[in-house]
């Protein structure tokens, strides 16, 4: 019984010398030529938007028309600028009836597009504020947080 050959990115097909290409790189090369992929970091200027959240007031379904692919709950502080880690908020993307995602300060989500967000949270202490950071990243130019 004949076997089906495995094909895919990086698997030699036997046609490399005819097509003048190297499997997996999708670019023209001469037979026997080695090509080093450009694995260096690429950075582009990103437009950051911030959304200030008054955590002292009860908020239900606050709609923010802000498009992006990266959302970071950057900070929650009180009136004395003390960092707060126990101020969860709920985020819904694009539709008010979509499933909510609970986020704590320092958490982020990336890799999917959205056009607007809906924010929910209970009333916390007077003077508590939070900040969301929104931007657009790309698969080959991700926002790096390390």
N, C-alpha and C positions, 0 to 999 in steps of 0.2 A: 504494500500500500504506500503510495507516495506521500511524503510529508509536505505540508504547506510551509514555505519559508517564512521566517519572521521578518517583518518589515517595520520601519518606523524611523524616527529621528536617530541618526547615529549608527544605524545598521547598514552595512555595506550592501548594495544591491547589484553590484557588478557593472553598473552603468556610469560610474563616477568618471571614468576617463572619457567616455563619450560625451557626457553632459558638461564636462569641465567644471565639476563642482565637488565639494567635499561634504559628505553627509553630515547633517546637523548644523551647518553654517549658512546654507542657502546663499552662497556667494560664489562667483566664478574664481577658480584657481586652476593652475596648471597641474597635470598629473604628477604626483610625487612631491608637490609643494605642501609645506606645512603652514597653517595659518593659526596664529594665536588670537583667540577671541579677546575683544576689548572688555575686560572685566572690571575696569576702573569705575569708581563711583561717578554718577552723573547728577548734577544738581541744577535745578532751575529755580528761578525766583518764584516763590509762592505767595499768594495773596492770603494773609491770615485775617479772619474775622473773629471778633469776640462777642459773646452774648453774655451780658451781665444778668445775674439772677438774684432777686431779692428773696433770700431764703426765710426771712422773717414773716412773710405773708403766705397764706395758703394759696397755691396755684393749681388750677385744674385745666388741662388742655390749652396752655398758653401756646399759641401758634407763632412760630418764627419762620418767615420765608427766607431761608438761607440755603443755598445749594452747596454741596460738597461731597467728598468721598472719605473724609477723615474728621472724626469728632473726638475731642479730648475734654474731659471734665477736669480742667487744670487745677482749680483751687476752690476751697471753701474756707473763709476766714470769718472771725467774729469782729466785734467793734474794737478790740485791742490788737488786731492783726495777728491773732493766734490761729495757726492752721488747724482746721477741723477735718477729721477723717470720717466722722460718723454722720454725714449729711447726705444720705442717698436721695437721688432724684430718679424719676422714671422718664425715659425718652421713647417716643413713638416716631417712626419715620414715615413721611408722606401722607398718611391717613390717620385720622383721629381714632379710628377703630382698629388699627393694626396692633399687633402684640407689643407690649411695652418691655423695655429693657431697663433694668435697675442698674444705675451707675453710682459708684462712690468716687470721691475726689482722687485723681490720679489714674482713673481708668480711661481707656480709649477704644474706639472702634474704627476700623479702616477697611478699605477694599470694596465698598459698594456705594453706588451713587444715591443721593437723595436731594430733593428740591426744597423740602421744608421739614421742620421737626415740631413735635408737640411735647411740652414739658409739663410734668406733674410733680408736685412735692407737698408734704405737709408743712404747716407753719412751724418753723424752728424758732430759736431765740432772737430777740430784737437785736438788730445790727449784724446778723449773719448774712453774708453775701457769697455767691458762687460765680464762677466764670467758665463758660464753655468756649473752646477754640475750634474753629471750623476752617478747613482748607480743602483743596483738591490735590490729590497726589496721583501718581501714575505707577503702574507695575514696575517700570524700570527706573523710577525716581521716587521711591517711597519716603514718607516722612520718617526720619530716624529718631528714636527716642532714647537710645542708649547714651 
